[in-house]
Amino acid sequence: MNYLTLEKVSKSFGEKTLFSDINLTIAKGQKIALIAKNGTGKTTLLRVIAQEEAPEGEHAKILLSKEIRVGYLKQDPDLNPNANVLEAALDSDNAQVQAIKKLEVATLLNRESEIQAAVEEVDNLKAWDIEARIKEILGKLKVHNFEQKVDTLSGGQKKRLALAKILIEEPDFLILDEPTNHLDLDMIEWLEEYLGRQNLTLFMVTHDRYFLERVCNEIVELDDSQIYTYRGNYSDYLEKKANRVANEKANLEKTKKLYKKELDWVRRQPQARGTKAKSRVDKFYEIEDKAKKRVADDEVAMRIDMARLGGKILEAHNVGKSFDDLCIVKNFTYKFKKGERVGLAGPNGAGKTTFIKLLTKEIKPDTGKVVVGDTVVFGHYTQSNDSLNEDVRVIDCIREIAEFIPLEKGKKLTAESLLEKFLFPRSHQQVYVSQLSGGEKRRLLLLRILMKNPNFLILDEPTNDLDILTLNVLENFLQSYKGCLLVISHDRFFMDKLVDHLFVMTGKGTIKDFNGTYSEFKHSQRGAGSTSSSKSSQADPTASASEAPEETVRKLSYKEKMEYAQIEKDLAKMEKRKKEIEALFMDSTLEGDKITELSQELGQIQKDIDEREERWLELAEYM
């Protein structure tokens, strides 16, 4: 069954064409991801599909099935600022959800007659399972304070609430714009499982490539105003796109040879146009247009001749830093080596940015000392765009730093060429910085830092607001980078690809050196048995199956057997308490504060159950 059909749909803003005469069909059960560069129309296409924006084109058609319900998650959600969290989450046309909403409101207000009527309605609609699902979704997305007003929520809390609202409604067709923004890793992994197991239809934009890999079965790329469809997940997309680009390059070479031949013919003919074969001249201009097209290529092959690193690079000796009672770093000692690639991990608020400022000597430690080698040139990329002058053109913004970067063997890479490699075409280099999107400004800020030719690069959340194509370009560049690299990022794919060990900040001042990738570290936190198992479960989607490590047979230790038995006892206790809380919700005398308290406890119990069940399954494999 086709849910949506687009025919000859176009959209422009001024002279800029976002997409032209595109066709797209979305059928029941498809899970499609949209990939495109920032500023090329991803969000606009989502708005057109959601019928919040009209298409252009004389023959444009959008056919949406009248039998389905659509849920649309925007980057900036529309929520009633005067409503509380519960009211906003249950603001739905779904009859079962409405029945639960009446029951929750009546319970909060302690109106016995309304409670009884609401209970009967929930019974008639068989909506008790819906109530459990609502609480599960809100709990998994860490939405616990049901009485908090929407206008007091942070941007991230509003995005999570909007996502919860849409999932609660259970629409037939989900349209999601960056659903993983503002979600921590636990939430992302839960959402991966939720969207993957549900029999739903999905069209989304995301820059989280692991999420895309595990959820989607089709990729649609918007490139040069046209769309290209790739069956399969992200791994399949990478392979199939590479083949498409290779074919386009081969065809372009043939066209250039034909263009050269036709150009010679045109030049040999008399100037009077009437004496030439008009059809051949017309054909010549068609060939000329094709020959001058450029084929997009994500590869960034350049060997920068950066400043030499001496024997002493960066050393920390018993470094400590606190703010009042908050200890950020305690007795940290480390000596960086040439070419080291380190990731910095830890919960929000652990002090990762402060730690970096200690290493770069922007702030002084309370104890110990930091020694920076004489040859070190830092390149520090932060999360702020404040250093950009918005009143200059893009090319001048880069030339302010340098006209070129020195490459190996005496070659040079000009500012214009560097911009092109990072997806700023020559025409786009002449626009003012103020006209760029948020993602484009962050990309430009990164290029200003690279233009300084640092030999010690520090990147603080470089993937925020960057599209997948730009991320691929950045990763290709950093993989060939010969200097030291220190990265903070919540992007699992980015970290796995670029760093080989981590500084893990616990939030209590202790910094541990974990030898492994970011995914291996997260897996070990959940009680994984061995490094080899974490490598196989979190493998890079671009790696071949033949590279997977062999599994080793092992048995549980005595300690693990005791843990296995204890988990079964814990699960029994938690399930019992869960049922007790669910029974308490039936009490009509329950007051609002108690309902909130029990809801928060229920959310925590469900989280604990999920974690213990996952660990139980891991141990059960070796019983």
C-alpha positions as CSV (number, residue, x, y, z in Angstrom):
1,M,0.0,0.0,0.0
2,N,1.4,3.4,-1.0
3,Y,1.2,6.0,1.8
4,L,2.6,8.9,-0.2
5,T,3.5,9.7,-3.8
6,L,5.3,12.8,-5.0
7,E,5.3,13.6,-8.7
8,K,7.3,16.4,-10.4
9,V,7.7,18.3,-7.1
10,S,9.9,21.4,-7.1
11,K,10.9,24.1,-4.6
12,S,13.0,27.2,-4.8
13,F,14.0,30.1,-2.6
14,G,14.8,33.1,-4.7
15,E,17.3,32.0,-7.4
16,K,18.3,28.9,-5.4
17,T,16.6,25.7,-6.5
18,L,16.4,23.2,-3.7
19,F,14.8,20.3,-5.7
20,S,13.4,20.2,-9.2
21,D,10.8,17.8,-10.7
22,I,11.5,15.1,-8.1
23,N,9.4,11.9,-7.8
24,L,9.2,9.8,-4.7
25,T,7.0,7.0,-3.4
26,I,6.8,5.8,0.2
27,A,5.0,2.5,0.8
28,K,3.8,0.9,4.0
29,G,6.7,-0.6,6.1
30,Q,9.5,1.4,4.5
31,K,12.0,3.1,6.8
32,I,13.7,5.8,4.7
33,A,16.5,8.2,5.7
34,L,17.1,11.5,3.8
35,I,20.7,12.5,3.3
36,A,21.8,15.9,1.9
37,K,24.3,18.7,2.6
38,N,23.2,21.5,5.0
39,G,21.2,24.2,3.2
40,T,20.1,22.1,0.3
41,G,16.5,21.5,1.4
42,K,16.2,18.5,3.7
43,T,13.9,20.2,6.2
44,T,11.9,21.9,3.4
45,L,11.3,18.5,1.7
46,L,10.1,17.1,5.0
47,R,7.7,20.1,5.3
48,V,6.4,19.4,1.8
49,I,5.9,15.7,2.5
50,A,4.1,16.7,5.8
51,Q,2.0,19.1,3.7
52,E,3.0,22.0,5.8
53,E,4.5,23.7,2.8
54,A,3.1,23.8,-0.8
55,P,5.2,22.4,-3.6
56,E,6.0,24.3,-6.8
57,G,5.7,23.1,-10.4
58,E,2.9,23.3,-12.9
59,H,2.3,19.5,-12.8
60,A,3.3,18.9,-9.1
61,K,1.2,16.4,-7.2
62,I,1.3,15.1,-3.6
63,L,-0.9,12.1,-3.0
64,L,-1.2,11.2,0.7
65,S,-3.4,8.2,1.7
66,K,-6.5,9.4,3.6
67,E,-6.6,6.2,5.6
68,I,-3.4,6.9,7.6
69,R,-2.4,9.1,10.5
70,V,0.8,11.1,10.1
71,G,3.1,12.2,12.9
72,Y,5.7,15.0,12.2
73,L,8.6,15.8,14.6
74,K,10.0,19.2,13.8
75,Q,13.4,20.5,14.7
76,D,11.6,23.2,16.7
77,P,8.5,21.5,18.1
78,D,5.1,23.3,18.4
79,L,4.0,22.7,22.0
80,N,1.4,24.7,24.0
81,P,3.7,26.8,26.3
82,N,0.9,27.1,28.9
83,A,0.3,23.4,29.2
84,N,2.1,21.1,31.6
85,V,4.2,18.2,30.5
86,L,1.4,15.6,30.9
87,E,-1.2,17.7,29.0
88,A,1.3,18.3,26.2
89,A,2.2,14.6,25.9
90,L,-1.4,13.5,25.8
91,D,-2.5,16.3,23.3
92,S,-3.8,13.8,20.7
93,D,-6.8,12.8,18.6
94,N,-6.3,9.2,19.5
95,A,-9.4,8.0,21.4
96,Q,-7.4,5.7,23.7
97,V,-4.9,8.4,24.5
98,Q,-7.8,10.9,25.2
99,A,-9.4,8.4,27.6
100,I,-6.1,8.1,29.5
101,K,-5.7,11.9,29.5
102,K,-9.2,12.3,31.1
103,L,-8.3,9.7,33.8
104,E,-4.9,11.4,34.5
105,V,-6.5,14.9,34.8
106,A,-9.4,13.7,36.9
107,T,-6.9,11.9,39.2
108,L,-4.7,14.9,39.5
109,L,-7.8,17.1,40.4
110,N,-9.1,14.3,42.7
111,R,-12.6,14.4,41.2
112,E,-14.2,11.0,42.1
113,S,-17.2,11.1,39.7
114,E,-14.9,12.1,36.8
115,I,-12.4,9.4,37.8
116,Q,-15.1,6.7,37.7
117,A,-16.4,7.8,34.4
118,A,-12.8,7.9,32.9
119,V,-12.1,4.4,34.3
120,E,-15.2,3.1,32.5
121,E,-14.2,4.8,29.3
122,V,-10.6,3.3,29.5
123,D,-12.2,-0.1,30.2
124,N,-14.5,0.2,27.2
125,L,-11.7,1.2,24.9
126,K,-9.3,-1.4,26.3
127,A,-6.8,1.4,26.9
128,W,-4.9,0.1,30.0
129,D,-2.1,-1.2,27.9
130,I,-1.9,2.3,26.3
131,E,-1.4,3.8,29.8
132,A,1.6,1.5,30.5
133,R,3.1,2.3,27.1
134,I,2.7,6.1,27.7
135,K,4.5,5.8,31.0
136,E,7.2,3.6,29.4
137,I,7.8,6.1,26.6
138,L,7.9,9.1,28.9
139,G,10.2,7.3,31.3
140,K,12.6,6.1,28.5
141,L,13.0,9.7,27.3
142,K,13.5,10.9,30.9
143,V,10.3,12.9,31.0
144,H,9.3,12.5,34.7
145,N,7.9,15.7,36.1
146,F,4.4,15.7,34.6
147,E,3.3,18.9,36.2
148,Q,6.2,21.1,34.9
149,K,5.0,23.9,32.5
150,V,6.2,23.5,28.9
151,D,7.5,27.1,28.8
152,T,10.0,26.3,31.6
153,L,11.6,23.4,29.7
154,S,15.0,23.6,28.0
155,G,15.2,23.2,24.2
156,G,16.4,19.6,24.6
157,Q,13.5,18.7,27.1
158,K,11.0,20.1,24.6
159,K,12.4,18.0,21.8
160,R,12.2,14.9,23.9
161,L,8.6,15.7,25.0
162,A,7.6,16.3,21.3
163,L,9.1,13.0,20.4
164,A,7.3,11.2,23.2
165,K,4.0,12.8,22.2
166,I,4.4,11.5,18.6
167,L,5.3,8.0,19.7
168,I,2.4,7.9,22.1
169,E,0.0,8.8,19.3
170,E,1.2,5.7,17.3
171,P,0.8,7.3,13.8
172,D,0.9,5.1,10.8
173,F,3.5,7.3,9.1
174,L,6.3,9.0,11.0
175,I,8.2,12.0,9.7
176,L,11.2,12.8,11.9
177,D,13.6,15.7,11.7
178,E,16.8,14.9,13.6
179,P,15.1,12.6,16.2
180,T,18.3,11.8,18.1
181,N,19.2,15.4,18.8
182,H,19.3,16.0,22.6
183,L,19.1,12.3,23.4
184,D,21.8,10.6,25.4
185,L,23.2,7.2,24.3
186,D,20.7,5.1,26.4
187,M,17.7,7.0,24.9
188,I,19.1,6.6,21.3
189,E,19.6,2.9,21.7
190,W,16.1,2.5,23.1
191,L,14.7,4.6,20.2
192,E,16.7,2.4,17.7
193,E,15.0,-0.7,19.1
194,Y,11.5,0.9,19.3
195,L,11.6,2.1,15.7
196,G,13.2,-1.1,14.5
197,R,10.7,-3.5,16.0
198,Q,7.5,-1.5,15.2
199,N,5.5,-2.2,12.1
200,L,5.6,1.4,11.1
201,T,6.5,3.6,8.1
202,L,9.3,6.1,8.6
203,F,10.9,9.0,6.7
204,M,13.6,10.9,8.6
205,V,16.6,13.1,8.6
206,T,19.4,12.2,11.0
207,H,23.2,12.7,11.2
208,D,23.6,9.7,13.6
209,R,25.0,7.0,11.3
210,Y,24.8,4.1,13.7
211,F,21.1,5.0,14.2
212,L,20.6,5.2,10.5
213,E,22.4,1.9,10.0
214,R,20.2,0.0,12.4
215,V,16.8,1.5,11.7
216,C,16.5,2.3,8.0
217,N,16.2,0.0,5.0
218,E,16.4,2.7,2.3
219,I,18.4,5.9,1.8
220,V,17.3,8.8,-0.3
221,E,20.0,11.4,-1.2
222,L,19.2,14.9,-2.3
223,D,22.0,16.1,-4.5
224,D,22.2,18.8,-7.1
225,S,18.4,19.4,-6.9
226,Q,17.7,15.7,-7.7
227,I,17.1,12.6,-5.5
228,Y,18.9,9.3,-5.7
229,T,17.5,6.2,-4.1
230,Y,19.6,3.4,-2.5
231,R,18.0,0.2,-1.2
232,G,19.5,-1.0,2.0
233,N,21.0,0.6,5.1
234,Y,23.9,3.0,5.5
235,S,26.6,0.4,4.6
236,D,24.8,-0.3,1.4
237,Y,24.4,3.4,0.7
238,L,28.2,4.0,1.0
239,E,28.9,1.2,-1.5
240,K,26.2,2.1,-4.0
241,K,27.0,5.8,-3.9
242,A,30.7,5.1,-4.6
243,N,29.7,3.1,-7.6
244,R,27.4,5.8,-8.8
245,V,30.1,8.5,-8.4
246,A,32.6,6.3,-10.3
247,N,30.2,5.8,-13.2
248,E,29.5,9.5,-13.3
249,K,33.2,10.3,-13.4
250,A,33.7,7.8,-16.3
251,N,30.8,9.3,-18.2
252,L,32.1,12.8,-17.6
253,E,35.5,11.8,-19.0
254,K,33.8,10.5,-22.2
255,T,31.7,13.7,-22.4
256,K,34.8,15.9,-22.1
257,K,36.5,14.0,-24.9
258,L,33.4,14.4,-27.1
259,Y,33.2,18.1,-26.1
260,K,36.8,18.7,-27.2
261,K,36.1,17.0,-30.6
262,E,32.9,19.1,-31.1
263,L,34.6,22.3,-30.0
264,D,37.3,21.7,-32.7
265,W,34.5,21.3,-35.3
266,V,32.7,24.5,-34.2
267,R,35.9,26.5,-34.4
268,R,36.6,25.2,-37.9
269,Q,33.2,26.3,-39.3
270,P,32.5,29.7,-40.8
271,Q,31.3,32.4,-38.4
272,A,27.9,32.7,-40.1
273,R,25.6,30.5,-38.0
274,G,23.3,29.8,-41.0
275,T,26.1,27.8,-42.8
276,K,26.4,25.3,-39.9
277,A,24.3,22.3,-39.2
278,K,21.9,23.8,-36.6
279,S,21.1,20.5,-35.0
280,R,24.8,19.7,-34.4
281,V,25.4,23.2,-33.0
282,D,22.5,22.7,-30.6
283,K,23.9,19.3,-29.6
284,F,27.2,20.9,-29.0
285,Y,25.8,23.3,-26.4
286,E,24.1,20.4,-24.6
287,I,27.4,18.5,-24.5
288,E,29.2,21.7,-23.2
289,D,26.7,21.9,-20.3
290,K,27.3,18.3,-19.4
291,A,31.1,18.5,-19.8
292,K,31.3,21.5,-17.3
293,K,29.4,19.7,-14.6
294,R,31.4,18.6,-11.5
295,V,30.9,15.2,-9.9
296,A,30.5,15.4,-6.1
297,D,33.3,13.5,-4.3
298,D,33.6,13.1,-0.6
299,E,37.3,12.0,-0.7
300,V,39.7,14.6,0.7
301,A,43.2,13.4,-0.4
302,M,45.7,15.9,0.8
303,R,48.9,15.5,2.8
304,I,49.5,18.7,4.8
305,D,53.1,19.6,5.5
306,M,52.4,20.7,9.1
307,A,54.9,22.1,11.6
308,R,57.3,19.4,13.0
309,L,56.5,18.1,16.5
310,G,59.5,17.9,18.8
311,G,60.2,15.2,21.4
312,K,58.3,17.1,24.1
313,I,54.6,17.6,23.0
314,L,52.2,18.0,25.9
315,E,52.7,16.8,29.5
316,A,50.4,16.9,32.5
317,H,52.0,16.3,35.9
318,N,49.7,15.7,38.9
319,V,47.2,18.2,37.6
320,G,44.2,19.0,39.8
321,K,41.3,21.5,39.5
322,S,38.2,22.2,41.6
323,F,35.5,24.8,41.7
324,D,34.4,25.1,45.3
325,D,33.3,21.5,46.3
326,L,33.2,20.3,42.7
327,C,36.3,18.4,41.8
328,I,37.0,18.3,38.0
329,V,40.5,16.8,37.8
330,K,42.5,15.1,40.5
331,N,46.2,14.0,40.2
332,F,46.1,13.6,36.4
333,T,49.4,12.7,34.8
334,Y,50.0,11.9,31.1
335,K,52.6,12.5,28.3
336,F,51.2,12.7,24.8
337,K,53.1,11.0,22.0
338,K,53.4,11.9,18.3
339,G,50.3,11.0,16.3
340,E,48.2,10.2,19.3
341,R,44.4,10.1,18.7
342,V,42.4,10.4,22.0
343,G,38.7,10.7,22.7
344,L,37.4,12.4,25.8
345,A,34.3,10.7,27.3
346,G,32.1,11.4,30.3
347,P,28.7,12.6,31.3
348,N,27.5,16.1,30.8
349,G,28.8,18.3,33.6
350,A,31.9,16.2,34.2
351,G,34.1,19.0,33.1
352,K,35.4,18.0,29.7
353,T,35.7,21.5,28.4
354,T,37.4,22.6,31.6
355,F,39.9,19.7,31.2
356,I,40.8,20.9,27.7
357,K,41.3,24.4,28.9
358,L,43.7,23.1,31.5
359,L,45.7,21.3,28.8
360,T,45.9,24.4,26.5
361,K,46.8,26.5,29.6
362,E,43.8,28.8,29.1
363,I,43.1,28.3,32.8
364,K,45.6,27.4,35.6
365,P,45.4,24.2,37.6
366,D,45.1,24.3,41.4
367,T,47.8,21.7,41.7
368,G,50.5,20.3,39.4
369,K,51.6,21.7,36.1
370,V,51.1,21.5,32.4
371,V,54.1,21.6,30.0
372,V,53.6,22.4,26.3
373,G,56.4,21.7,23.9
374,D,58.0,24.6,22.0
375,T,57.0,23.2,18.6
376,V,53.3,22.6,19.5
377,V,50.7,24.7,17.5
378,F,47.2,24.2,18.9
379,G,44.1,24.2,16.7
380,H,41.2,24.4,19.2
381,Y,37.7,24.1,17.7
382,T,34.9,25.1,20.2
383,Q,31.1,24.9,20.1
384,S,30.8,28.7,19.6
385,N,30.6,30.6,16.4
386,D,31.4,33.9,18.1
387,S,34.8,34.3,16.4
388,L,33.3,34.6,12.9
389,N,32.9,38.0,11.4
390,E,29.5,37.9,9.7
391,D,30.1,41.0,7.6
392,V,32.8,39.5,5.3
393,R,32.6,37.0,2.4
394,V,33.3,33.3,3.0
395,I,36.5,33.4,1.0
396,D,37.8,36.5,2.9
397,C,37.0,34.8,6.2
398,I,39.5,32.1,5.3
399,R,42.1,34.4,3.7
400,E,42.2,36.4,7.0
401,I,44.1,33.4,8.3
402,A,46.2,32.5,5.3
403,E,46.2,32.4,1.5
404,F,47.2,28.7,1.4
405,I,48.3,25.6,3.3
406,P,51.6,24.0,2.5
407,L,51.4,20.5,1.3
408,E,54.0,17.8,1.0
409,K,56.6,17.9,-1.8
410,G,56.4,21.7,-1.9
411,K,52.9,21.9,-3.2
412,K,50.2,24.4,-1.9
413,L,46.5,24.2,-1.3
414,T,44.8,27.6,-1.7
415,A,42.0,28.9,0.4
416,E,39.6,28.5,-2.5
417,S,40.6,24.8,-3.0
418,L,40.3,24.0,0.7
419,L,36.8,25.5,0.7
420,E,35.8,23.4,-2.3
421,K,37.1,20.2,-0.7
422,F,34.8,21.0,2.3
423,L,31.7,21.5,0.1
424,F,31.9,25.3,-0.4
425,P,31.7,25.6,-4.3
426,R,33.4,28.7,-5.9
427,S,30.0,30.5,-6.3
428,H,29.2,30.0,-2.6
429,Q,32.5,31.4,-1.5
430,Q,31.4,34.9,-2.5
431,V,28.3,35.1,-0.2
432,Y,28.5,36.8,3.2
433,V,29.0,34.7,6.4
434,S,25.7,36.1,7.7
435,Q,23.9,34.3,4.9
436,L,25.2,30.8,5.9
437,S,23.2,28.2,7.8
438,G,24.3,27.2,11.3
439,G,25.9,24.1,10.0
440,E,27.8,26.0,7.3
441,K,29.1,28.5,9.9
442,R,30.5,25.7,12.0
443,R,32.1,24.1,8.9
444,L,33.7,27.5,8.1
445,L,34.9,27.9,11.7
446,L,36.6,24.5,11.4
447,L,38.3,25.5,8.2
448,R,39.7,28.7,9.8
449,I,41.3,26.5,12.4
450,L,42.7,24.0,9.8
451,M,44.0,27.0,7.8
452,K,46.4,27.8,10.7
453,N,48.0,24.4,10.0
454,P,48.1,23.1,13.6
455,N,50.0,20.0,14.7
456,F,47.8,19.4,17.8
457,L,44.1,19.5,16.9
458,I,41.4,19.7,19.7
459,L,37.8,19.3,18.5
460,D,35.0,20.0,21.0
461,E,31.8,18.5,19.6
462,P,32.7,19.1,15.9
463,T,29.8,17.0,14.6
464,N,27.0,19.2,16.0
465,D,24.9,20.7,13.1
466,L,27.0,19.0,10.4
467,D,25.3,16.9,7.8
468,I,26.4,13.3,7.0
469,L,28.2,14.3,3.7
470,T,30.3,16.9,5.6
471,L,31.0,14.4,8.3
472,N,32.4,12.0,5.7
473,V,34.6,14.7,4.3
474,L,35.9,15.7,7.8
475,E,36.6,12.1,8.7
476,N,38.5,11.4,5.5
477,F,40.7,14.5,6.2
478,L,41.3,13.6,9.9
479,Q,42.2,10.0,9.1
480,S,45.2,11.3,7.1
481,Y,46.0,13.9,9.7
482,K,49.5,13.2,11.1
483,G,49.4,15.5,14.2
484,C,47.9,14.8,17.6
485,L,44.2,14.6,17.9
486,L,41.9,15.1,21.0
487,V,38.2,14.8,20.4
488,I,35.0,15.4,22.4
489,S,31.9,14.0,20.6
490,H,28.7,12.2,21.3
491,D,28.8,10.9,17.7
492,R,29.6,7.2,18.2
493,F,30.5,6.6,14.6
494,F,32.8,9.6,14.5
495,M,34.6,8.6,17.6
496,D,34.9,4.9,16.6
497,K,36.5,5.9,13.3
498,L,39.0,8.4,14.6
499,V,40.3,7.5,18.1
500,D,41.9,4.4,19.5
501,H,41.8,5.1,23.2
502,L,39.8,7.4,25.6
503,F,40.2,9.6,28.6
504,V,37.1,8.8,30.6
505,M,36.0,11.4,33.1
506,T,33.9,10.0,36.0
507,G,32.6,13.3,37.3
508,K,34.5,12.8,40.6
509,G,37.9,14.1,39.4
510,T,39.2,10.7,38.3
511,I,40.3,10.3,34.7
512,K,40.8,6.8,33.4
513,D,42.7,5.8,30.2
514,F,40.5,3.2,28.4
515,N,42.3,1.3,25.7
516,G,39.6,0.9,23.0
517,T,36.9,2.6,20.9
518,Y,34.0,4.6,22.1
519,S,31.5,1.8,21.4
520,E,33.7,-0.7,23.2
521,F,33.7,1.6,26.3
522,K,29.9,2.1,26.3
523,H,29.5,-1.7,25.9
524,S,31.9,-2.3,28.8
525,Q,29.8,0.1,31.0
526,R,26.8,-2.2,30.4
527,G,28.7,-5.1,31.8
528,A,30.1,-6.7,28.5
529,G,32.2,-9.8,29.2
530,S,35.1,-9.2,26.8
531,T,36.6,-6.7,24.4
532,S,36.3,-9.0,21.5
533,S,32.5,-9.3,21.9
534,S,32.1,-5.6,22.1
535,K,34.1,-5.2,18.9
536,S,31.9,-7.6,17.0
537,S,28.7,-6.1,18.3
538,Q,29.6,-2.5,17.5
539,A,31.5,-3.1,14.3
540,D,32.0,-0.2,11.8
541,P,29.3,-0.5,9.2
542,T,31.9,0.1,6.5
543,A,34.1,-2.9,7.6
544,S,33.8,-6.2,5.8
545,A,32.4,-9.3,7.4
546,S,35.7,-11.1,6.9
547,E,37.4,-8.7,9.3
548,A,35.1,-9.7,12.2
549,P,37.1,-11.3,15.1
550,E,36.5,-14.9,15.8
551,E,34.3,-15.8,18.8
552,T,35.9,-17.5,21.7
553,V,34.0,-20.0,23.8
554,R,34.1,-19.3,27.5
555,K,32.2,-20.3,30.7
556,L,31.0,-18.1,33.5
557,S,33.3,-17.6,36.5
558,Y,32.0,-18.3,40.0
559,K,31.5,-14.6,40.5
560,E,29.4,-14.3,37.4
561,K,27.3,-17.3,38.3
562,M,26.5,-15.6,41.6
563,E,25.7,-12.4,39.8
564,Y,23.4,-14.4,37.4
565,A,21.5,-15.8,40.4
566,Q,21.2,-12.5,42.1
567,I,19.8,-10.8,39.0
568,E,16.9,-13.3,38.9
569,K,16.1,-12.4,42.5
570,D,16.4,-8.7,41.8
571,L,14.1,-8.9,38.8
572,A,11.5,-10.7,40.8
573,K,11.5,-8.0,43.4
574,M,11.4,-5.2,40.8
575,E,8.5,-6.8,38.9
576,K,6.6,-7.1,42.2
577,R,7.1,-3.4,43.0
578,K,6.2,-2.5,39.5
579,K,2.8,-4.3,39.8
580,E,2.3,-2.6,43.3
581,I,2.7,0.8,41.8
582,E,0.5,0.1,38.8
583,A,-2.2,-1.1,41.3
584,L,-1.8,2.1,43.3
585,F,-2.7,4.1,40.2
586,M,-6.2,2.6,40.4
587,D,-6.7,4.3,43.8
588,S,-9.1,7.2,43.3
589,T,-7.9,8.9,46.5
590,L,-4.3,9.2,45.2
591,E,-3.2,12.8,45.3
592,G,-1.3,14.7,42.5
593,D,2.1,14.8,44.3
594,K,1.9,11.1,45.0
595,I,1.1,10.3,41.4
596,T,4.2,12.2,40.2
597,E,6.3,10.5,42.8
598,L,5.1,7.1,41.8
599,S,5.4,7.8,38.1
600,Q,9.1,8.8,38.6
601,E,9.7,5.6,40.6
602,L,8.0,3.5,38.0
603,G,10.2,5.0,35.3
604,Q,13.3,4.2,37.3
605,I,12.2,0.7,38.0
606,Q,11.5,0.0,34.3
607,K,15.0,1.3,33.4
608,D,16.5,-0.9,36.1
609,I,14.6,-3.9,34.8
610,D,15.7,-3.3,31.2
611,E,19.4,-3.0,32.3
612,R,19.2,-6.1,34.5
613,E,17.5,-8.2,31.8
614,E,20.1,-7.2,29.3
615,R,22.9,-8.3,31.7
616,W,21.0,-11.5,32.5
617,L,20.8,-12.3,28.7
618,E,24.5,-11.7,28.3
619,L,25.4,-14.1,31.1
620,A,22.8,-16.6,30.0
621,E,24.7,-17.1,26.7
622,Y,27.5,-18.8,28.7
623,M,25.4,-20.9,31.1
